[in-house]
């Protein structure tokens, strides 16, 4: 409807996850409305600090990676862990072999502009207060009226009103409280960035944004306070000195905050025609900078499936969102939890033993490669049925096509791409088969840049896959 009291999909939350989802849906021709409880005058407060390789690939498949890079930001080729080992992200097989240091609000700006240009509507100052379901529709009650949709996605953070409204539990535990964050200038910058280390009952993460500011995460077991207690730069300096032996002459913070770190995950990412994504579905420690990235990849997975089902694809496709993304969220909880616990270990003996074991493990190439794959996101893949080719569910590498373009360019607009097929398909869903698959196996690449189908070059099988997974033009 033109007044947007009704929509095909309502996304609750205008953070990175919600905005990517809305942009994808709008580009696919879906009537999508975003409801945000905050005002349009958004704060620059930003816990997330970096964009990993797999997220950059997803941005590339949407034509916005170069736009984000245009904002600047340091491209960090490695992450130094516990003064013992560096994860060399430069070794990743991707166009983006680095961690891009850029604040969350920059990512949001790029995604917001894209979503609005594609036709999504965003309404601020709309706090969800309740939810009703009936006749295959969902009605959201908000502080500014009621809104109805076929599907609702809660991307509204750790205190999700949507999750609460459907009664979805959020089991887990608080891991650390009184984690301090700041963006500061440094008179004497450290030799390496980023670096994570823990010692003397404290831990600290420090990394350059590539301009004059540095992001600091710090925790001091001797200074445990509530989230809303006052905080000043001296507290962060003290924790940094305990860990690195220096506070690097930090000064002129542009903001300082304090928060606690939980590890939680909902048992199901789907409840009928309501879905949860990002921090509404999972939250974990800031170690490794995986939180925002995991949420963005949730959105990339869910958006094309909602669009396809609204076009007439098999409704069972929506069940695969939980099946594919829940294990990824669980793995991120495990990896980030391991890092934060090792960094925060109070016992010097246990910390030393743990650090030695971690350092030794990271010098074993398969373990190092797996760790880099988890942190960067490029190592995650989804399962496949026993009658499907083993390539199904794996991340698709960006390859050159015969027409001079790249695979990830061909995916733009939410397309499926068919490689090495004898038949062309509707341009709305696929690029014509302009290139053979380099390994000789025919494939259909999903809009989220994962392999959806693989096998012998069989046009009938490819068309059957597209009918159930892409819907009708």
N, C-alpha and C positions, 0 to 999 in steps of 0.2 A: 504494500500500500504506500501511497506517496507520503503520508504523514508518518510512516514508519512505526505506527502503533502495532503493526504486524510485520513479520519478516519470515524468510525461510529459516534463517539461523540467527540467534542472538548470542553474541559473545559477551560475557561479563568480565570486564577487566581490560584496560587499555595499556597494559605493560607490553613488553616485547612479545610474549607468547600470544596474547590476544590480538595484537596488531598484525603479526605475521599471518595468523589464521584468517583474520578479516580481509587482509589484502589478497590472499590466495582465493578465498571464496568469492570476493567481488570480481577478481579477474576471470573467474570461471562463470560469471553471469549469475551468481547467487545473490539474492536480496539479503544483505547482512547488516545487522545493527550491532554496534558496540555500546554497552552501558558501562560507565565508569563512575565510581563513587567520588573520586577526587574532582576538584575544580579544574578548569582548562588551564589555569595558571599553575603549571606543573613545577614542582620543586626540582632542583638539580641534585638533590640527595640521591646517591647512587651506590648501592652495595656492589653490583656487578661491575667488573673492571676490564674484561677481556673477551674476545671472540676467537674461538678455536677453529681449527682447520675445517672440520665437517660443517660447522655453521657457515663459514665463509663459502663453502661449496654450495650449500643450500641458497645462500644469497646470490651466488653466481648464476644458479639456475633460475633466478627471478630477476636478473639484470640489475641488481643493486649492490653487488660486491664492490665495484669500482667507485660507486657513489660514497659508500662508507669509507673506503680507503682515502677518498678525497678530503676527508676531515682530518687526515693526518693520524698520528698515533704511532707508537713504536711497534715495529715488527720484530718480536723476540724469537730467535731461532732455537732457544733452549730454556729449560727451567732447572735451576740449581736447587737440589733437595738435600737438606740436612748437612750441608757442607761436605758431602761425600760423593755425590754423583750428579751429573747433568743429563737430563733427558733431551736428546738432540732432536728437536722437532724438525730441524732442517733435513733430516733423513726420511721424513714422510713422503710418500709418493702422491703428491697433490700439487695443485697450482698455488696452494697457500700453506707452505711448510713453516708456519710460525704461529705464535700467539699474538694477535693484534690487540694492543693495549688501547682501549678506548672506553670511556665511561658509558654506562647504561643509557643515559639520557640522549647520547648521540645516536645509539642504535634505535631508540624509540623514535627519534625525529625522522630518521630515514624511513622506518617502517610506517609511521603515521602518514607521512607525505604520500607514500605509495598506496596505502589503503584508501585514502581520500580520493586520490586521482583515479583509482579503479572503480569508485562509486560506493564505497562503504560509508555508512553514516555513524558518527561517533557522538554520543550524548554524555556530557559530563554532569556532575552533581546528581547522579541517579544511583542511589544506594538501594541494593536489593534487600527487601524485607521479608519476602516469602515467595513460595512457588506452589503452583497447583497444576495438576495434569488431568487431561480428559480428552476423549475423542481424537487421540493421536497428536495432541498439541500440548505445549507447555506455556503456562501463563506466569509471568514474573510480576510480582508486586514490588513496586519501588517507591521511593520517597517522592517521586514525581508522576506517578500513574502506573497503569498496567500495560504490559507488552506481551504479545503472544507470538510463538514461533513453532515450527515443526521440530527443531532441535535447539538445544541450549548447551553452550560450552562454558563451564566455569573456569576462567583463567584469572581468577581474582585473588591469588596469593595464599599465603599460609593461613590467613584468617578467613578463608573463602566463605562468603555468604551462601553461595550455591551449594557447596559441600554440606554446610550446616542445614540448609533447607531440605535436602534429600535424605538427611540422616546418615550420611556416609561416615563411618569411623575414620580416624586419622591416627592409627596406632604408631607408637615410637617412644622416644625419650629425649630429654634435654641432655645434650652432651657437654656443652660449656656455656657458662654465662659470663657476662662482662667482657665480651670481645670488643675491642676498640677499633674504630676505623677512622681514617683521615686521609685527605689529599693535602700534601704539604710541599713546600720547597725545601731543598737540601743544599746547605752550604758546601758540604763535602760528600758527594754521592758515592755510594759503594762501587766496588769494581765490577760487580756482576748484577744483572737484573734480568728476570726476577729471581729472588732467592727466598727459600723457605727454610727456617731452622728453629729448633727448640732446644733449650738448655736452661739450667738454673730455675726450673719451675716456671718458665715463660716460653712463649714462642712468638715469632714475628714473620710476616710476609712483607716483602718490599719490592716494588716494581715501578719502572718509569712509564709514564704516559707518552713519552717522546717529546714533550714540551718541557716547561719548567716545573711541572708537578709530578709528584710520586704518590702512589697509593700505598698506604700502610695498613696492614691488619696486625694487631698486637693483643697479647693476652698475658696477664701476670697473675699467677695463682695467689700471690700475696695481696692482691687488690681485687677482691670479688664484690661487685656492687650490682644494684638493680639497673635495668635498662634505662629507667628515667632519672637515675641519679646524675647530678652535674658531672661534666667531664672537661678536663683541660689538657692542653698539649703536654704538660709536664708528666702526666700519667703515661702517655704514649712514649715519650722520650725514655722514661725509666725502664719500661718493658723492652724497648729496642736496645738499650744499653746492656741489659741482662743477657740478651741473646747474641748480639753482634759486637759487644764491647764498645759501641759508639752509638750516639743518636744521630750521627751524620749532620749535625748542625741544623736539624729541621726547624723551620719557621714559617710563618704566614700561612696557616691552614685556611683553605677555602671552605672547608666544613669538617666537623668532627661529630662522630656518633658512637653510640654504644648499643650492642644487641646481644642476644643469646642465640646459640646454635642448637637447633633440634635436628634429629634424624627421624623422619616420619614418612610413611607411604600409605596411601589408601589401598584397601584390598582389591578394589576394582576401579578402573578408569572409566567404566561405563555403567550407568544405571538407567536402562531403557533408552529414552531419547534425550538424556542428559549425560554430558561427558565432562571429565575433569582433565586439566592439562597444566603443565608448569608447576609452580609452587602449590597450587591447590591440590595437586595429586601427589607431590613428593617434595621434601625439603631435606637439605643436608648441609654439611659444613662448607665454608667457603674455600677450603683447601682444594687446589687444582683449578678453581674458577669454572666449575662445570655446571653450576646451577642454572643461570640464564640460558646457557647453551643447550642443556637438556630440555628445558621448556620450549625453546624455539624448534628443536627437532621433534618434540611432541606435536607441535602445531603443523609442521611440514608433513607429518605422517597422517594426521587426522583430516586436514583440509580437503585434500583431493578425494578422500573417501566419502566425506559428506557431500561434496559436489557431485560425485559420480552417482551416488544413491538417489539424490534429488533429480538426476537426469534419467533414472530408471535402471541403474545397475543393481545387482543382487544385494538386497538389504543385509545379508550375512556378512558383507564386506566390512560393515561397521564393527563387528566383533573382533576383527583382526587388529584394531587399534590397541585394545588392551593386551591382546596376545603378543603383539610386537613391542610395545613400549614399556609395559610393566617390568619385564626382565631387565631392560636397559636402566630404568630408574633404580631398580634394586642393585644393579652392578655399580652405579654411580654412588649410591649410599655406602656400599662396601669399600670402594676405593678411596673416596674422600674421608670416610670415617677412619680408615687405617692411617692416613696421613695425619689427620688432626690428633689422633690419640698418641701417635709416636711423637709428634711435635710437642704435645702438652704433657708428656710423661714427667712427673715430679722427681722420680728416683733417678739419680745420675747413673747408677749402675744399670738399671733397666733401660734407660734411654741410650746408653752407650752400646749395650748388647743389641737393642733393637735397631739402632743406627748402623751397626756393623752388619747385621743380618740383611737389612734393607740394601745397604751399599753392595754387599756381595751378590745379592739377587739381581740387582740392576746391571751387573756386569755379565750376566748370562743373557746372550742376545735374544733368545725367544721371549724371556721374561721382560726384558727392556722393551722389545717391540710391542708386546701385549700392553704394557703400561702406557706407552705412548699412544697406542690405539684407543685405549679407554679414555685417557685425559683429553686427547684431541677429538675424539668421537669417530675417527675414520675406521677404527677397528671393530665397531659394532655391526653386527648383521643379524637379520631375522631368520627364523626357522623356515622350513619348507616341508610339505607333505612328502610321504614316502614315495609317491608316484611322480614327484616333480624332480626336475634336474637339480643337481647339487648347487648350481649357481644361483638358484632362486633365493631371494632374500638378501643377497650380498650387495654391498655398495657398488655402484657402477663407476668405473674409472672414466674420467673425462678423456675422450679420444677425438682425434681429428676426423671430420667427415669429408667425403669426396667433393662436396661443394665448397670446401674451404672454411666451413664453420666448425664449431666444436659441438660435442654432444650436449654439454650443459647449456649452450646457447639455444640448441634445438628444443630443449625442455621448457623454455620460457613460455609463459602464458598457460601453464598447467597442462602441457601436452604429455601424452605418452609418445615414446619414440620407438619405432620398429627398426631394428638393425638386420640387414641381410635377408630381406623378405622379397619375394617375387611380386608382391601385390601392394598397391598403395591404399591408404586408408584416409578417412575424413581428416582434413587438415586441422580441424578444431582439436582433435585428440592426438594426432600423431604427425610427426614429420614423415615425408615420403622416405622410403628406404634408399637413401643416397649413398650409403656406405656399407660395405660388408663388415661384419664383426671380425675383429682381428684374430680371434681364436677359432673362427669357422663355425661357431655355434650361433644360430639365430636367437635373438633376444627381443623382449619388449621391456623397455625401461620405463618405470613408473614416474609420475611427476615429481616424486621426492628423491629421484636419482638412485633408486634401488632396482635390482633386476626382478621383474614381476613374473616373467615367463622366459624359459630357455629350452631349446631342443633343436630337432631337425627343422629345416626350413619348410614349414608346413602352414600355408596360408589359412587353411580351415581352422587349425588349432589356434593360430594367432587371432583370427577373427572371433573365435569363441571366447578367448580370454578377454578381448576388448569389450565384447558385449556384456560380460558379467562384471567387469572391473571399471569400464569407462562410461557405460551408459550410452544413451543415444544423443545424437547432435540435436 
